[in-house]
Amino acid sequence: MSTSALVLTLFIAWTLVLLVLMEVVRSYLVLSGRAKSNEFRPDNANLSPFLQRLARAHANCIEGLPVFGGLLLIAIATGRTGLTDSLAPWLLLARISQSITHLVSLSVFAVNIRFFFFFVQLAIAVYWTWALLVR
């Protein structure tokens, strides 16, 4: 398995980890009688601030998957993972760091750090797009 394929799989796994965590907490809330199963909103707006941030961190992964995952799939499908392999782990590290920062805080400092991690992903995606089109 190429580094790009591994990172794509781990990106999906991270997205799944966030989803499973959210559903475990939601299940606990239902089973403990603290919430009814039909009360959950997609953004968890009626729940704790942490669960709201968790929903948003998961949504960020879902929103990024078509772009970042798509570029990795193109590299894999065209046999050009040499263009993506070296930066793929950095993309994953930036994605996980963005999610964790999102889960920890919404302070101005944390939002700025989170944006930095997103910017790293964006810069990598722009480079990959250019490299896949030109090389």
N, C-alpha and C positions, 0 to 999 in steps of 0.2 A: 504494500500500500504506500503510495506516495505521501509526502508530508502534507500536500494540499488536500488529499482525500482524508487523511487522518484529522486534519484541522476542521474540515467540513463536518465530519462525523462528530467531533468534539463540540463544535459550535451548536449542532443540533442537540447533542446530549446536554449542554449547558441550558439551552432553551427548555428542554424537557425537565431538567432539575428544578428550574424556577416554577414550571407549571405543576410539577408533583408537590413541591413545597406549598404552593398556594392551595392546592386541592386537599392536602393533608390538614392544613389549618382550617380550611372551610369545613371539612368533614368533622373535625374536632368540634367546631362551633355548633354544627347541627346535632351531633351525637350528645353533646353536653347540654343541649337545650338553649344555648345562647343565641342561636339564629335559626330561622326556618330555611329550608332548602330553596324556597322560591324567593328569598329576599336578596340574594346576591346580585349585585350589579357588575357588569363587565369590568369596570374600573375600580371596584371595591369601594366606591365613594361613601357607602354607608358603614364602612368598617374602620378599623384602626388606621392611623397614618402609615404604619409599617406595611399593612396589607395593601394599601393604596400604592405605595412605592413598589411593592412586589409585583402588583399587576402591571404597573408602568414599565418596570424593568423587563418583565416577560414580553410585553408588547413591543418594546424597543428591539428585542431579539427577533421577534416575528417580522417586524418592519425591515430590519437589516438583512434578513436571510435571503430575500430575492436578489438583492444587489451583491452582497459579499459572497453568498453561496452560489449565486449564478455565475459570477466571475470564476470562482474555483471550479465549478462544473464545466465551464467552457474550457478552461485550461486542462482539466482531466480528460474531457471528451476529445480534444484536439491533440492530446499528447504533448502539451506544452507546459507541463507543471514545473519545468525549470524556470519559468517566468514567475511563478507564484510561490514555490516551495520556500524560498528564503525568507519571505515576509509573512507567510501564512501564520506561523506561531505568534508573531508580533500582533497580527490582527486579532487572534484569539485572546491573547493576553490583554489587549486593549478592551475587547468586548467584555471579558469577565471583570476586569477592573472597573469598567463603566457601570456594570450591573451592581457590583458590590458597593461602589460609591453611592449609587442611587439608593440602595437598601439602607445604608448607614445614615444618610442625612440629606436634607434639602437646604442646608445653609448656603450662603453665597459662595463660600470657599469650596464646598463640596460640589456645587453646581458647576463652578469653574473647572474643577478637576475632572468632573464627568465630561464636560465639553472637550477638554484636552484629549481624553481617551477616545471620544467620538471623532475628533479631528484626526487623530492617528489613523483610525479605521478609514475615514474618508480619503485621506492622502494616499493610503495604500490602494484603495479601490480606484482612485483616479489614475495612479501609476499603472496598475494592472490593466485597466481599460486601454490606456495608451499603448502599453507593451503588447497586449493581445491584438490590437488593431494594426500596429505598425510593424512588429517583428515577424 
